[in-house]
Amino acid sequence: MKLHKYLKRIKEVLVTVLKNSKHLDSHDNGLTIQEFESFFDTYTAKFEKTLRCNGKKYTLNLFKEIQDQSIRLVTNEEWSAIPFHKSNKEGISLLLVPILKHLRGKNYRDIRLLLTVTRIHESIRTKAVLDLNPIIAEYNGTTDLSEFDLMFRKFLNESPRTKTLKSRLPKLQSNDRLIGRIRSGPNGQAILTAHYDSIAVVNDTELHNSIKQYNLLLNQGWITSNMEWCYSQSKDLGIDNTVTGKISLASERAGKTRLFAIVDYWTQNSLQTLHDWLMKILKSLPCDSTFDQNRGFERILSVKTDWMASFDITKFTDRVPVMLQSTVLEYYTHHDLAFYWEKIIGTRGFLSKLIKHVVWAVGQPLGALSSWAACTLLHHHLVWFASYLHFGDHRPFKSYEILGDDIVIWHKGVGLIYADLLNKIGVEINTSKSKSYEDNKREPIFEFARRIAVNGNEITGIPYDLLEASSKSIYSFTELINYSVETKLISKERRDLALPDYLSPKGRQYLEILLWERDLGHPNWLENRFGNASEEITLLNNFRIEIAKIRLEGFQELIRKLDELVYSSDLETNLKQAGVAYSDMLIGYSSTYYHPIIHALNHTGMDMYDVLPILESIEERLRQGEILELPELTSVEYLPLPYQNAYFERPGERNPERLRKHSQLVLTAAERLKGTVNGFILMND
């Protein structure tokens, strides 16, 4: 579908959201549908024409500036006229003039929808470009890093806060199985080519030794043994040119490039234990949003203060010294573990298109398990250190919120020292993208987790990816409604939702069922058909039972396919088709050790048989009056098989494949219930 057709659908989706958002607003001067449609048409027509006549780069730069100006008009920040672009006497883009009164108004739902339109340039993707400068540039901090590390260590050892955290640490408990969900590897699909990775690691003597010593410290030497067994079975297969890591690029929306550092399968397995442990620590920190971004955003939103800063940090993981991350890790564990972790993470080489052997000069590669979590934990400690330097004591400082490299601080003294600390260790703050507020009106402006707010009101536009997906599929439209409810663009009490006009009658009915099942909508026609609340509960229970039956059928089919892989020649056929060298011993069952693909197949079957009894018993348990939800849609049910070219990647909560599967379950259950006593309630032909 061409861009113009996408935009037409997206307009209809946004008009639908506008109708639903109006349920709470009674402003006489609010944004009308006609005004919105006129602005959308004018803005997108100019965007398409500019893209057609001037190309992607020019269009991106221009419309990013227009978007920035539109946000600054809302937040009342300083802004300037856009060079060589038609503007009014105030320097405001003529494209924004028709909606100026709304941008300067107080109807924040209207503002969010208008700022959604100014995000339309996110539809542009450009060729991914590799920039190695942040990775290979030498340390450029204003202070000697060793001296800073000594001061930082002294702070860690003296701080009651770090001592308390250390006394409450979760147990570092090693895993007892290999990871069955890694998709990408440096030498091919991760699990299928794990034996290739073993050759690369063993041939790198320093890395091999570091992994071996590290695993011994964590009582997971079996990982090293399994890797070495794979090496012994693969070294004579003629496998050449293997690497332990490579740099991969992805083209993202708005012309951005995301860099991924892909490390070998055995490194990831070795780091899994530490990664899980670090994530548990982050979960215990009250000012961390790793596990609940919305909670963190709402926390900042509730703050009334005369000073607040959202710092945009440039290439945080590339530039924050891995030495300091290792120092924090050493404090909470011990020297040897931190030493070998830094060796595994910070000194390894990566293959890239520009340079064959790339080593992070200062920071560390984002992509290895534990790397992001270690960076985030250090980030918290840098804020605590800044608080100590400002106050001169170790009081517990909580006037901040962190999500990885995202940070908002609402204490001026601590915020300024924090910024100075980053400068001292060579981490750059992008002042043009950062937001700083200082005013006794106590109406702060901030940006956090890609969401923007002013005076306690969110003004974030809907992400283009979500809009595009919801314009293509009713499954994704439920996610748009969920996002709108979560971010308070639509009231949770809004039950009889407006739906896109382009849907067919059956499409509308299916979408209403999906929204009802997720408690995101309750159409009047459905409510009128229920005699009482107990009938709705009965139908919901029938839904659960029917879905459980469908899932059982899916399990049986998946088990059959797994059996074919395990007990037939299907696995060998797939390996041959993928061009993967192997031996019968390598993928056999006659050894003490197994290839990771065999581990994955075995454990998948075991996990299936753990879930089966729950699904089989749900009908009886519901009949007995138990309040019982279906077991979570597990990775087991969506576990792709090797011939599907996804290789055991576990989908996330909002993974499109997971969403599609769940929606199909619901609609299949609804169709099956059509002929039952209550079936007419849902499926009205």
Secondary structure, DSSP 8 states (H G I E B T S, - for coil): --HHHHHHHHHHHHHHHHHHHTTT---TTS--HHHHHHHHHHHHHHHHHHHHHHHHHHHHHHHHHHHHHHHHHHHT------TTS-B-TTS-BTTTGGGHHHHTSS-HHHHHHHHHHTTGGGG---------HHHHS----SS-HHHHHHHHHHHHHH-HHHHHHHHT-------SS--S---EETTEETTTTHHHHHHHHHHSHHHHHHHHHHHHHTT-HHHHHHHHHHHHHHTTS---S--SEEEEEEE-GGG-EEEEEEE-HHHHHHHHHHHHHHHHHHHH-TTB-TT-HHHHHHHHHT---SEEEEE-BTTHHHHS-HHHHHHHHHHHS-HHHHHHHHHHHHS--BB-SS-SSB--SSS--TTSTTHHHHHHHHHHHHHHHHHHHHHSS-----SEEEETTEEEE--HHHHHHHHHHHHHTT--B-TTT-EEEE-TT---EEEETTEEEETTEE-----HHHHHHHHH-HHHHHHHHHHHHHTTSS-TT--S----TTS-HHHHHHHHHHHHHTTS---HHHHHH-SSHHHHHHHHHHHHHHHHHHHHHHHHHHHHHHHHHHHSSHHHHHHHHTT----TTTT-SSSSS--HHHHHHHHHHHHHHHHHHHHHHHHHHHHTT---------TTTT---GGGT--S----TT-HHHHHHHHHHHHHHHHHHTTSTTHHHH---
